[in-house]
Amino acid sequence: MNSGMYAALSGNMVAQQRLDVLTNNLANVNTAGFKRDRMVFESVLGTVKNPSQSSGSLTDVPVMSAASFTTDYSTGPLKPTGNTLDLALDGDGFFTVNTPDGKAYTRQGNFHLDAGGRLVTAGGNEVLSNGAPVTINGGKVVIDGKGGIFVEGNQVASLDVVDFPKPYQLQKAGDVQFLPAGQESDAQPARNTGIKQGFLEESNVNPLVEMAQLIETNRYYESCVKAVQNYDNMAGKAANDLGKL
C-alpha cells in the first residue's frame, strides 16, 4: 500500500474519532456540569525502520495518526433555578459523592433527597459530608457559600468540596463524574471556591462552535473517503494495464 493510501486511511480514522467526540459533546449541551472533550492529533510521515530490510536500514513508511483526548474543565455558565437543592460551584473543585465503586467527583449539582432523606445526585449516588452521607430531615434548608448545610437554622453537615493538582489527571466515569487517575490522596479541600444555592452550572459546550467543527470534520472525512477511492481506482487501473503488457 502506498504512502498516499496510508495517509487517506489515517485521515478517515482520525475524522471518525473526532466526529464521535463532537457528537457526544453536542448530545450533552444541556447536561448540567458536563465538560466538553477535545481531540488533538498529529499525522506524521516518519522515517522508520522497515522490518523487511536489513537491520539498521531506514525507509520512508507512513506512521498512522496519533490521537489524544483531553477534557476542557473551564467553568460553564451558572443558571439560576430557584430550587433549594440545586448547587453550583463558583470556582475550581468538585463535589464528592459515593458510588458503588467508591468515591467519585462531580460538578453536577442538581441534587435531591431520596426516600431515606439522603442527599443524592441525579443518578442516585450519595453526596458526602466529612466522608459520610448527608441526611436532611426537617423544613427549611439553607446551604451557605462554604457548603454548610443548615436545617431550621441548625447546621447538620458540611459538603466535601475538593480539588486536585493541575493539570487535572482525571478520568470520566459516567453520570458526569470523574475519577482520579493518580492517588486518591491528591484530593485536597478546594480553596477560594464558593457554593451558590439555587443555581446550576450548565455544560461548557458551545453548540455553535461544535456544529461548525462537526461540519468541517465531516467534509474532511468525505475528502479522505474520495482519496481512498481514487487511490484504489488507480491501483486497479495499474494492475489491469500492466497485465496487458
Beta strands, then each sheet from edge to edge (+ up, - down):
strand 1: 37-49
strand 2: 58-71
strand 3: 78-80
strand 4: 87-90
strand 5: 94-99
strand 6: 102-106
strand 7: 112-113
strand 8: 119-120
strand 9: 126-129
strand 10: 132-133
strand 11: 141-143
strand 12: 148-151
strand 13: 154-158
strand 14: 161-163
strand 15: 170-172
strand 16: 177-180
strand 17: 188-189
strand 18: 194-197
strand 19: 199-201
sheet 1: 1+ 2-
sheet 2: 3+ 19-
sheet 3: 4+ 18-
sheet 4: 10+ 9- 5+ 6- 16+ 15-
sheet 5: 10+ 9- 5+ 14- 17+
sheet 6: 7+ 8-
sheet 7: 11+ 12- 13+
end
